[in-house]
Amino acid sequence: MKIVHIITRLIVGGAQENTLLSCRGQHESGHDVTLITGPALGPEGSLLEFARSHGYRIEIIPDMRRAILPIRDWKTYRQLIGLLKQIKPDIVHTHSSKAGILGRHAAHAAHMPAIIHTIHGLAFTASKNALVNHAYKILEKRAAPITTKIVCVADAMREQSLAAGIGRPAQYVTVHSGMEIEPFINSHTTRAAIRKQLGIAENDIVVGTIARLFHLKGHEDLLAGAPQLCEKFPNLKFLWLGDGILRPQFEARMREMKLTDRFILTGMIPPSQVARYVGAMDILAHPSRREGLARALPQGQLAGIPVVTYDIDGNREGLIPGESGILIPAFDTVRFINALATLAADANVRQQMGAIGQKFAAERFDWRIMVQRLNVVYEQALSK
């Protein structure tokens, strides 16, 4: 097949990693793959060079941006139509909110045989601005009829989209987001070295997060509970993987609480190195306010550690509640912190949960399984 993927920008993020692994797997399977994207702008770091290292074609549209910018958006739409008419793909597969809207309409205007869209997170819940969310809901409703198949990273995405009046049940299919599982499974081999590098003692209990330091990621909840946890566990430390615009604000809060020695902020970590740092953790905390299905959850479990997260969107599909981690009612910060305390207090429970989670995540989130399932979706779409 000749396949075109379209995503707004190649910053470090779950949707981007999912897309790049899809491109890589399809390219290695012998398909003709092109990735169309905008500039990788933002403090999160770029995955553009990583994408270029895998041999498929990459086209950059300079006007494609995450923000709603009518003039640039119109230019992007016209350029997408031109590129698609030039490439003549069998499949156009869009990812992320902006690229999903512009890309599907451009593919429809260019008369592409099959148009696929993946919901990595719900576009109409992505903003703090109710007007922006309402606009995206309308745009998603208009784009659904021209979409052959809508891929969801979790069943919850389908249910919430249908409840909002977007698309028909027959259009939806769930394909869990895939990742390279081996580096996480083998991360215990570098645990001692990474902890030594970070100044973490052997008997320290490390609560880790993998998330951009950005709005709606929930770091504020961990800061709110940090004094309580640090007082109860003198050997507890927080390890935050990621960077973003809220870092100065968070660091100021840590100084106010006189807990700077308890927090280790790594800044941006190359995707190839994330597993080594996860292997240095004892518990994975993911208090995000909005998700499709958080990749951090299987990543923590693959490394053999229990996870704690809120029961939002598709998160309950990313763990075995009560067995491989603890699922907390949405935004109940007190119960979230108490769950971390429960796990911090019992190494045996952490080990048991970690073993169950590793087996569960390895069977569900291998990227090669994701690529195989996407190929089936493509073949079904073309047969229609």
N, C-alpha and C positions, 0 to 999 in steps of 0.2 A: 504493500500500500504506500501511497504518497500521503504523508501526514504533516500538517502544520499545527503547531501549538502557539497560542498567543497568551502572553501574560504581561501585566502592566510594567513591572520592574523586577530586576533580579537582585533584590536585597537579600540578606540572610533572613530566612523565614521558612515556616513549614510549607506553605503553598508553593514557594519557589523550589524547595528541595524535592517535593513531590513531583513537580513538573519536570525538573532536570533528570530525575531518575526515570521518569516515563520516557523522555526523549532518548536517554542513554540506552535503556532496555530495548526500545523499538529500533533504534539505529543498529545496535548489536545483533538484532534479529533479522537484519537485512532490509528493513523498511527505509524509505527515503524520507528523512525527517528534517524539517525546518522549524526553528524557534524564532518567533517575532516578539520583540520586547521593546520597552522604552529605556531611557537611561537609568542606571542603577543609582538613583539619588537617595540620600538619607544617611544618618549616622550609624545605621545598623550594620553597614559593610556590604560589599558587592560580591555576587556569585558569578559575575560575567566571565572572568578568566577561568574559573572552574568549569563553566559551561563550554567554553571554547576548547577545552582540553579533551573533549570526548568525540570530536570528529564530525558532528552534524552541522548543518548550515545555520548561521545566526544572522538575523536581520534586525537592525536597531532603527526604530522610528523616533527621532529626536523630540517630536511634539507630544509623545504619549506620556501622560502624567497621572498620578494617583488622584489629585484634586480635580474638581469639576471646573474646567476652563473652556468655555464654549468655542472660542476661536481655535485653540490647539486641538480640541476634541474633533472639530470638523475636519481639520487638516489630517489628523490621525485616521479618521474614518475613510477619507479619500485615498490616503496612502495604503491603507489596508486593502481596499478594493483593488487598487493597482497591483499590489504584490500578489494577492490571491489569484487574480487573472493571469499573472505571469507564471506563477508556480503551478497552477491547476491541480491542487491536491484532491485526493479522494475524501479525506477527513480534515475538517477544521475543528480543533479542540481548544476551547478558551478556558482561561483560569483567572480568578480574581474578579472583583466587581466591575471596575472600569473596562478592562479588556473583555470581560464577559458580555457587556452591553454593546460596545463598539464593534468587537470582533464578530459577534453573531449577526449583527445587522449588516456588516460589511460582507460576510460570507453569504448571507441571503441575497444581497444585491449583486454579488458576483456569481450567483447560481451554483454554489458548491453542492456536491451530491449529499454530503452528510455533515451535520453541525452538532458537535458535542460540547457540553459545558459542564465543568466540575464546580460544585459548591464546596469550597474549603471552609467558608464561614458565611453566615447569612448577610447579604449586602444591606438588607433593610434594618439591621440592628448594629451596624458598624460604627455609627456616629453618635455623639452625645446630642447632636442637633436633631430634634424630632422632624423638622422640615426636610432635612437631607435624607433621613430614613424613609419618610413618606415618598419622596421623589424616587428613591431607589426601588421601593416596592412597586410603584407604577411602572418603572422601566423594566423591572424583572417580569411583571405580568405581560408587558408588550413583547418581550424577547422570547418568552416561553413557547408561543405557537410556532416560531420559526426554528425551534431547537429539536433535533431528531431525538437525542437522548440527554437526560440530565443526570450526571454522575454525582453521588453524594459520598462524602467520606464517612458518614454515619447515618443510620436510619433516622435519627432525630432531625437531620437536615430536611429529609423528605417530608416528614410529618409536619414540621413547622412551615415549610414552603407551601404545602397543599392547604394547610389551615389558613394561610394568607391569600389563597386563591391563585397561586402561581402554578401553572401547568396542570397536566392530567396524571393520574397515578401510573398509567402505562409508560409514561416517559421516563420514570425514575428508576435508577438502579444504584445499589450501594457497592462501592469498591473502597475498602479501607485503605487509608494512606500507607504506602510502603516505605521502608527504610532499609539501609544496610544493617543487618542485625549482628553480623559477626564481630565488628569492633566493640559493640556494647557487651556482648556475651563474654568476650575475652578481656574486658577492661580491668578485671581483677589483677591481671598480670602487671599493670602499671600503677596500681593503687598506691603502694608505698612510695614510689618515686614522685608521684604528683603531690601527695600529701606533704612530703618533705619539701618539695619545691615551693609549696604554698604556706609553709610554716604551720602545718596541722600535725599535732601530736598523734601517736598511735591510738591513745585512748580517748581522743576527742570524738564527740558525736557531731556529725556534719549534716545539717539540713540544707539541701541544695535546691536551686531553681534554675530553669532553662527558659529564659524569656527576655524579650527586649525590655529595656527600662523605659516603659511607655505607658500611656493611659490604658486603663482597663485590664492590665496584667496582674493587678492585685498585690503588688509589692507592699502597698500601704498596710495591708492586713498583717503581713509578717512583721513590719516595723511596729505596729500597734501591740503585737503579742511578744515582741522580743524581750522587753524588760522582765516579764513574767517567766519566760522560758530560761533566760540567762541567769535569773536568780535561783531557779530551781535546779538548773544543771550548770555548774561552774565550768564544765568542759564542753559546752555546746557552742558550735560556731555555724554561721550562715555562709554558704558559698553561692554567689550569684553569677551565673554565666550569661553574658549579654551586655549590651550597651544601649544608650538611647538618650533622648533629650531630658529625661527626668533624673539623670544621674546626679547632677549637682544638688538638686532638691533632696534626694534621698540621703546623700552624704551629709548634708547639713543637719538632717533629722538625726542621723546616727551620732553626730557630734553633740547635739543637744542632749541626747540620752546617755552620753558618755559610754557608748558601746562600739566605738570604731574598731576596737581590737577584736570584736566578735564577728565582724563582717569582712568577707573577702570578696571584692568585686573584680572579676577577671577582665572586664571589658570585652570587646568583640573577640570571639574564638572562631578560628576557621572550622568549617563543618567537619573536616577530616579529623579534628582534634577533640571534638565535643565528647566523644565516648570516653576518652581517657580521663576527663574531668568528672564525668558522671560516675565513673568507677571509684572516685575518691569520696563519694557521698555515702551516707548511711540511710537517709530518707530523702525522697523527692517530694517537694511541696509545689503544688501548682494552683494558686488561688485566683486564676484568671476569671474575669467577668464575662468573657465572650470567647467561644471556641467553635470550630467545626467538631473535630475530635483532636484534642491536644496531642501532638507528637511526643511531647515530654513524658506522657504517661507510659507508652510502650518503651521509650528509651530508658526510663528509670527501671522498669521491670526487667528489661533485657539485661541490664547490669546487675540484676539480682537484689534490688532494694525495693522496699514497699513505697507506695505513693499515697499522697493525700490530696484530694481535689474536691471542688464543688460539683454538685449534681446539676450541671447546666449542659444544654445542647447535647452533643454526642459523647460526653465524658464517661457516662456509665457504660458505654460500649468499649471503653479503652482499658478496663480493668475488671477483676472479679471482686465486687464489693464485699468487704469483710474477709476476703481470702488473700488477695494480692495487694490490697490497699484499702483505704478508708474513704468512702464517699460521703461528703458533708452536705446537708441541705444548703441551698444556694445562699451564699454570703453570710452564713452564720459564723462570724469571726471567732466567737468564744469557743464553739465546738471545733472549729478548725485548729485553733491553738491547743486545745485539750487533746485532740487526736495526735498532734505532733509530740506532746508531752508523753502520751501513752506509749508511743513507739520509741521515743528516746529512752524511756525507762526500762525497756525490755529487749535485750539483744536477741534472745531466742525467738521472740515473736517476729522481729525484723528478718531474721534468717529464714523462718518458715514461710512468711509472706513472700520474701524475695524469690525463693525456689519455685513457688507456685506461679508467681508472676512471670518469671523468666520463660517457663514452658508455655504459658498462655500467649505471651507476646510473640514468641518465636513462631508459633503456629499461625498467627493471624496477621502479622505486620511485615513479613518479608517482602521486599520491593519486587522480587521476581514474580511472586504471586500476583501483586498488583498489576504488573505489566501484562501477564497472561490474561487476567480478567478484563483489562482494558481492550486487548485485542479482540476478545469475544464480543464486547460491546460494539466495537467498530464494525465487525463483520455483520452483526445483527442490524446495525444502523444502515449499512450499505445494502443489505438484502431487502430493506423496506423501500 
